[in-house]
């Protein structure tokens, strides 16, 4: 967490430095308060892949708080996991003359056209949480490979390096792909662990519950399931508890309900927690630095993740 704190401090220091520079420039121009010299309010759009998830709700709250602190106007849209809707939402934002676009893509490649349109309109574009294809100015997101790898290592340790396991996959965005890759690499280090099933739970609780029920029926000797996110894992938890089987769950996010389930003990053994609020704050910091005159901003800012188990989860929250 030390590196995360350093990034937050760095972003805040950068903002203060750039803001002070803008203030000095305004004073040097005579401190005019009216007419053409007056700076219009910054307008920031944020397009979410979904809002039906506490993870993204906490991200939205952090975005609104940060925007309010600088007196910016916000435009927020929920793509509802529909890339066509997300493209249309961004088009509407461009019509509203936004200065900055923070995009949390529902499809990393599918949003490329929207990103290109934003850049053609002179908008600063920063991808948050999931990478977006196209000419973005910066990307701020979790170390998703590490998230999957840490969950996988914990699973291997808990199973004593032996057993059949399954993967509850999700939508094809870079973070999900990286989590699965990290998990699979951790499992490869334990020859006694075999991945016998891999199905898409669409990161949805109800869908994940149905998929898990099928997994449990098809694999009577299954020992553990890795879910690419906590929302899906909570559906898996319901299916496992209903079945009465002894199957463990490992996941990624740090969802409040997942943390509660882990601290209580039972099938849910661990989740690798992300820090959604910090992703937004730092992402906005990168965008503002670019808007306010910084010639170069980091093209990518990785945010550390932290494994939560029964031993430490009680102290965690987004």
NORJO-V787927 format. One line per field, one symbol per residue. phi: phi as a letter, one per 30 degrees, with the letter a starting at -180 (. if undefined). psi: psi as a letter, one per 40 degrees, with the letter a starting at -180 (. if undefined). burial: 1 if it has 16 or more other ideal C-beta (glycine too) atoms within 10 Angstrom, else 0. A space follows every 50 residues. Layout:
phi = ???
psi = ???
burial = ???
This chain:
phi = .ddddddddddddddddddddddddddddjidcbidddddddcbcbccda bcaeeddddddddddddddcicdcbcbcdhicddddddddedddddidcb bcccddbeddcedddddddddicdbbdcibdbdkdddabbaddddddddd dddddedddiibkcbbccdbddceededdddddddddddbedcbdcaabc chhcddddddddedddddbdcdcabccdadedddddeddddddidcbcbb abkjeeddddddddijddcabcdcbdddddddddddddeddcjddbbeda bdcdcbdcbedbdeccad
psi = edddddddddddddddddddddddddddeefheiadehhihhhhihhidi efhddddddddddddddddefiiihhiheffhdddddddddddddefidh hhhgiehdddedddddddddefhhhhhhdhihiagidihhiigddddddd ddddddddefeiihiihhaaigidddddddddddddddegdehhheihih effhdddddddddddddegdfhdihhieiddddddddddddddeighihi ahcfhdddddddddiadhdiihiigddddddddddddddddeehdhihdh hhhiihhhaddeddeii.
burial = 00010011001001100100000000000000000000000111111111 00111101110110011000010111111011100110110011000111 11111111011101101110001111111111110111111111111111 11111101100011111111101111111101110110010010001011 11111011101110110010011111111111111111110000001111 11111001101110001111111111111111111111111100001100 111111110000100101
